[in-house]
Amino acid sequence: MNSRLYAATAILVLSVTIDSAAGQETILPQSGAGSGNGVPSRTFDWQPAFKQSLTFLTMQQTFRIAVQTGTREELKGPYFRDWFTSVRNIQGWDDGDTIMANYVAHPMEGAVAGYIQVQNDPRYRKVQFGEGGYWKSRFKAFIWSAAYSTNYELGPLGDGAIGNVGKQPGTKGVVDLVVTPTLGLGWMMTEDMLDRHLILRLERKVHNPAARLLVRSWLNPSRSFANVLRGRWPWHRDDRGGVTAAGVTN
């Protein structure tokens, strides 16, 4: 087995290991919920945030290997040399991907990464759009998203290393490095506005649990995916009760 296949195998093993760890988290007290003396923690939860980010990356790369013939074909050859070549070939803006991939899929990726930061920040995980601390919270999410995006594009388990995106000239530009965190922030803000000004209003009028969970999940897809990464239901909210709550007062 060559070095590239070793890397692909490592990703699959990481997926199983991390998913098991994530499953164990759900039976433990919510990280950041308290410090043992009744006082809520204000420290960022680094370990689960890294676990969730690595789980997300693992899922992305496993999906690419499973469905993309070109990615599987590039799993052969010298790992480090091809990875460095792919990274060095970044040039210009465009990378040859479709508009849907660059300006929809990647912003959603950035939003998921941003919500990973938010849900692991006890100070701001309950803040809603327009409330005090919202912009500080989303700036931190933007930084996390930018770091995640850079790692996905250029890192040792990114698409430049797994699948050699960029090895061929014209297939690696700066578009995703810029668009993923910036439009990802815009995507987060849109979901946040929808959650406070549309979903919350609907919940005050509609008490059917099935309708509530569908509205929460479908109108906030990136938040829903980030919830799954931490072992929560897609429709979970930190700022209010579940879909079976008798009333919504937020």
Secondary structure by P-SEA (a helix, b strand, c coil): ccaaaaaaaaaaaaaaaaaaaaaaaaacccccccccccccccccaaaaaaaaaaaaaaaaaaaaaaccaaaaaaccccaaaaaaaaaaacccccccccccccccaaaaaaaaaaaaaaaaccccccccccccaaaaaaaaaaaaaaaaaaaaaccccccccccccccccccccccccccaaaaaaaaaaaaaaaacccaaaaaaccccaaaaaaaaaaacaaaaaaaaaacccccccccccccccccccc
